[in-house]
């Protein structure tokens, strides 16, 4: 099926009412159930009415070259449907693009989950003489995350086409793609694709023959994790030290080079062309209400087959791992815990992972977050040591601008080092919790929150492990003292 063609339910939408369309989108028995229910399930998909999610079909996958099995260049991209009738999409105008993105229910795929159509509309203001910029955050530095780099390596033309359409939506003149410094191959593939797009007239002057001028530039970073924060990223592009700005003013008013700008994630931009071709309602037909669409999941750690895979939002975490990764190493019962969104979100123990869904709201309800990566830990994991390693990472990556983060991450690292060896006292666990609360919410950017949350998750779910380790250390210390007394 061509990417531009509409699924049957979307095609019927032009001639039938929403109620009739929804009734036809589900099996007849299920439709009768919905018709007779006076209070519909708030978690059901608003388009299809379904309440179970997962098992995305191949024809609905947006990214079809994640593993570089096909040609990533323009010739291969055209065969996969990229740049198909892009001129028509551009000529429909920014209002139509924004409306479709809002209908799609797409939320930012960088971890925060802000509604994309709404964010792009912040730039929909009268022109004031200043240029406007789209800034794409490809500084993928979150440990465990590897989805954006796969897009840049295997599907770079999806990202470039998405930049053009997002630029039209916000009346931008150019896009700056900020790539993590370590991503050499990714930057090479993307630059090659940009050169091809210029030569084919797809971007630049009169992009796609639409009369719209749009340029795309690559800016390579130097490996600083803090530059993944939107205002730090802007500072870095401007040649300054990568430190977050105070807001307001927000980037939509005063962003890159003092001009209106929107910073958005690679995946968020790359899915836009397919959404606009197949329709916002098609994309919204996947996942629960307020958690719609498809998403790339990076799964690593103690699984049999680590992978990056595109799946429907709201798929159960257990099904995601068992279907695409061959299950947890040693079986599901060997699971200790899972970090569902990269090292910046709290770890979840097995009893929560048994039933939790992979979407923004479900993970928020269990005091974690969707984020950008899934890290699986089996029972061989030293969970205290793992969280201690996270604390070291954030201590190293803090830019030092905010006192709670600069000093707090240092204390988190020192206390977690002691807890790892069992040298702490039980009352210090509550002191550590209080320390995380003094960091959380008291910094300019979210790095302070990211440093605090993994430690909070450890205390919330694995406090007995901390206490047992302290008791074991105390017993060994007493045994050593008794042995010394006997020898004396």
Residue pairs with C-beta under 8 A, 6 or more apart in sequence:
1 59
2 81
2 84
3 80
3 81
3 84
3 274
3 277
3 278
4 81
4 84
4 85
4 277
4 278
5 278
6 278
6 279
6 282
7 278
7 282
7 285
9 21
9 24
9 25
9 47
9 48
9 281
9 282
9 285
10 278
10 279
10 281
10 282
12 21
12 24
13 21
13 279
13 281
16 24
22 31
22 34
22 47
22 48
22 49
23 31
23 34
23 35
24 31
25 47
25 48
25 49
25 285
26 34
26 48
26 49
26 50
30 49
30 50
31 49
34 40
34 44
34 49
40 49
41 51
42 289
43 51
43 288
43 289
44 50
44 51
44 288
44 289
45 51
45 53
45 284
45 285
45 286
45 287
45 288
45 289
45 292
46 284
46 289
47 281
47 284
47 285
48 285
53 286
53 287
53 288
53 312
53 313
53 314
53 315
53 316
53 357
54 311
54 312
54 314
54 315
54 316
54 319
54 320
54 323
55 312
55 315
55 323
56 286
56 294
56 310
56 311
56 312
60 286
60 294
61 294
61 310
62 158
62 270
62 271
62 274
62 294
62 310
63 150
63 151
63 154
63 155
63 158
63 270
63 296
63 310
64 70
64 80
64 155
65 72
65 76
65 80
65 154
65 155
66 150
66 151
66 154
66 155
66 296
66 308
66 309
66 310
67 150
67 154
68 153
68 154
70 76
70 79
70 80
70 154
71 77
71 79
72 153
72 154
72 155
72 156
72 157
72 189
72 193
73 192
73 193
73 196
74 83
74 157
74 193
74 196
74 197
74 200
77 83
77 155
77 156
77 157
77 158
77 193
78 84
80 155
81 277
82 155
82 157
82 158
82 161
82 273
83 157
83 161
83 202
83 208
84 277
85 277
86 161
86 164
86 165
86 202
86 208
86 273
87 208
87 209
87 210
89 97
89 165
89 273
89 276
89 277
90 164
90 165
90 168
90 207
90 208
90 210
90 212
91 210
93 168
94 124
94 168
94 169
94 170
94 171
95 124
97 165
97 168
97 169
97 276
98 117
98 120
98 121
98 124
98 169
99 117
99 280
100 117
100 275
100 276
100 279
100 280
101 116
101 117
101 120
101 169
101 272
101 275
101 276
101 280
102 115
102 117
102 118
102 121
102 280
103 117
103 279
103 280
103 281
103 284
104 116
104 117
104 275
104 280
104 281
104 283
104 284
104 292
104 293
105 115
105 280
105 283
105 284
105 287
105 290
105 291
105 292
105 293
106 115
106 116
106 117
106 268
106 271
106 275
106 283
106 292
106 293
107 113
107 114
107 115
107 116
107 291
107 293
107 360
108 114
108 115
108 116
108 119
108 264
108 265
108 268
109 265
109 266
109 267
109 268
109 271
109 295
109 296
109 372
110 137
110 264
110 265
110 267
110 268
110 372
111 142
111 341
111 342
111 344
111 369
111 370
111 371
111 372
113 360
113 370
116 264
116 268
119 262
119 264
120 166
120 169
120 170
120 262
120 264
122 250
122 252
122 262
123 132
123 169
123 170
123 171
123 172
123 252
123 260
123 262
124 169
124 170
124 171
125 260
127 171
130 258
130 259
130 260
131 173
131 174
131 257
131 259
132 170
132 171
132 172
132 173
132 259
132 260
132 261
133 172
133 173
133 174
133 175
133 176
133 255
133 256
133 257
133 259
133 260
133 261
133 262
134 163
134 166
134 167
134 170
134 172
134 174
134 175
134 176
134 261
134 262
134 264
134 269
135 175
135 176
135 178
135 230
135 233
135 234
135 237
135 251
135 255
135 256
135 261
135 262
135 263
135 264
136 159
136 163
136 175
136 176
136 177
136 178
136 263
136 264
136 265
136 266
136 269
137 178
137 228
137 230
137 233
137 263
137 264
137 265
137 266
138 148
138 149
138 152
138 177
138 178
138 179
138 180
138 183
138 186
138 266
139 178
139 179
139 180
139 221
139 227
139 228
139 233
140 146
140 147
140 148
140 149
140 180
140 183
140 228
140 266
140 372
141 180
141 223
141 224
141 225
141 227
141 228
141 397
142 225
142 228
142 342
142 343
142 344
142 371
142 372
142 373
143 342
143 343
143 373
143 375
143 390
143 393
144 298
144 300
144 301
144 339
144 342
144 343
144 372
144 373
144 374
144 375
145 298
145 342
145 372
145 373
146 298
146 300
146 308
146 373
147 267
147 296
147 297
147 298
147 308
147 372
147 373
148 265
148 266
148 267
149 180
149 183
149 186
150 296
150 308
151 158
151 159
151 266
151 267
151 270
151 296
152 159
152 179
152 183
152 186
152 187
152 189
152 190
152 266
153 185
153 186
153 189
155 270
156 189
156 190
156 192
156 193
156 194
157 193
157 196
157 197
158 270
158 271
158 273
158 274
159 177
159 190
159 193
159 266
159 269
159 270
160 190
160 193
160 194
160 197
160 202
160 203
160 216
161 202
161 273
162 269
162 270
162 271
162 272
162 273
163 175
163 177
163 203
163 214
163 216
163 269
164 175
164 202
164 203
164 207
164 208
164 212
164 214
164 216
165 272
165 273
165 276
166 172
166 175
166 262
166 264
166 269
166 272
167 173
167 174
167 175
167 214
168 212
168 214
170 260
170 262
172 214
172 262
173 213
173 214
173 215
174 214
174 215
174 216
174 217
175 214
175 215
175 216
175 217
176 217
176 218
176 219
176 237
176 256
177 190
177 216
177 217
177 218
177 219
177 266
178 219
178 220
178 221
178 227
178 233
178 236
178 237
179 186
179 187
179 190
179 218
179 219
179 220
179 221
180 220
180 221
180 223
181 220
181 221
181 222
181 223
182 223
187 218
187 220
190 218
191 218
194 203
194 216
194 218
197 203
197 204
197 216
198 204
201 207
201 208
201 209
202 208
203 214
203 215
203 216
204 213
204 214
204 215
205 213
206 212
206 213
207 213
207 214
219 236
219 237
221 227
221 233
221 236
221 242
222 236
224 232
224 236
224 242
224 397
224 399
225 393
225 397
225 447
226 232
226 242
226 243
226 244
226 397
226 398
226 399
226 445
226 447
227 233
227 236
227 242
229 244
229 445
229 446
229 447
230 251
230 263
231 244
231 245
231 247
231 251
231 445
232 242
232 243
232 244
232 245
232 399
232 445
233 242
233 263
234 245
234 251
234 255
234 256
234 261
234 263
235 241
235 242
235 243
235 244
235 245
236 242
237 256
238 256
238 257
241 399
242 399
243 399
243 401
244 399
244 401
244 444
244 445
245 444
246 444
251 260
251 261
251 262
251 263
252 260
252 261
252 262
253 260
254 260
255 261
255 262
255 263
267 295
267 296
271 283
271 293
271 294
274 283
275 282
275 283
283 292
283 293
283 294
284 292
284 293
285 292
286 292
286 293
286 294
286 312
286 313
287 293
287 294
287 312
287 313
287 314
287 359
288 313
288 314
288 357
288 359
288 361
288 362
290 360
290 361
291 313
291 314
291 359
291 360
291 361
291 362
292 313
293 313
294 310
294 311
294 312
294 313
295 310
295 311
295 312
295 313
295 358
296 308
296 309
296 310
297 308
297 309
297 310
297 311
297 320
297 324
297 358
297 374
298 308
298 372
298 373
298 374
299 306
299 307
299 308
299 309
299 320
299 321
299 324
299 325
299 373
299 374
299 376
300 306
300 373
300 374
300 375
300 376
301 338
301 374
301 375
301 376
301 377
302 328
302 329
302 330
302 376
302 377
302 378
302 380
302 381
303 321
303 325
303 326
303 327
303 328
303 329
303 376
304 325
304 326
304 327
304 328
304 329
305 324
305 325
305 326
306 325
307 324
307 325
309 320
309 324
311 320
311 324
311 358
313 358
313 359
314 357
314 358
314 359
314 362
315 357
315 358
316 355
316 356
316 357
316 358
317 338
317 340
317 353
317 356
317 357
317 358
317 374
318 332
318 353
318 354
318 355
320 358
320 374
321 327
321 328
321 374
321 376
322 332
325 376
328 334
328 335
328 376
328 378
329 378
330 378
330 379
334 378
334 379
335 350
335 353
335 376
335 377
335 378
335 379
336 349
336 350
336 377
336 378
336 379
336 381
336 383
337 347
337 348
337 349
337 350
337 353
337 377
337 381
337 383
337 461
337 462
338 347
338 348
338 353
338 374
338 375
338 376
338 377
339 345
339 346
339 347
339 348
339 373
339 374
339 375
339 377
339 454
340 348
340 356
340 358
340 363
340 368
340 369
340 370
340 371
340 374
341 363
341 368
341 369
341 370
341 371
341 372
341 373
341 374
342 371
342 372
342 373
342 375
343 375
343 390
343 393
343 450
343 454
344 369
344 371
344 446
344 449
344 450
344 453
344 454
345 363
345 368
345 369
345 370
345 371
345 453
345 454
345 457
346 367
346 368
346 369
346 453
346 454
346 456
346 457
346 458
346 460
346 461
347 368
347 377
347 383
347 387
347 454
347 457
347 458
347 461
347 462
348 356
348 366
348 368
348 457
348 461
349 461
349 462
352 366
352 461
356 362
356 363
356 366
357 363
358 370
358 374
359 370
360 369
360 370
363 369
363 370
367 457
367 460
368 457
369 453
377 383
377 386
382 420
383 458
383 462
383 465
384 416
384 419
384 420
384 458
384 462
384 465
384 466
384 469
385 420
387 416
387 454
387 455
387 457
387 458
388 413
388 416
388 417
388 419
388 420
390 451
390 454
390 455
391 409
391 412
391 413
391 416
391 451
391 454
391 455
392 413
392 416
394 409
394 412
394 447
394 450
394 451
395 409
395 410
395 412
395 413
395 451
397 447
398 405
398 406
398 409
398 447
398 451
399 405
399 447
400 406
401 444
402 442
402 443
402 444
402 445
402 448
404 438
404 439
404 442
404 443
404 448
405 439
405 443
405 447
405 448
405 451
408 435
408 436
408 438
408 439
408 448
408 451
408 452
409 439
409 448
409 451
411 435
412 432
412 435
412 436
412 439
412 451
412 452
412 455
415 424
415 428
415 431
415 432
415 435
416 432
416 455
418 424
418 428
419 428
419 429
419 432
419 466
419 469
419 470
421 473
422 469
422 470
422 472
422 473
422 474
423 470
423 473
424 466
424 470
425 470
426 467
426 470
429 459
429 463
429 466
429 467
432 455
432 459
433 455
433 456
433 459
436 452
436 453
436 455
436 456
437 452
439 448
439 449
439 451
439 452
440 448
440 449
440 452
440 453
440 456
441 448
441 449
442 448
443 449
458 466
459 466
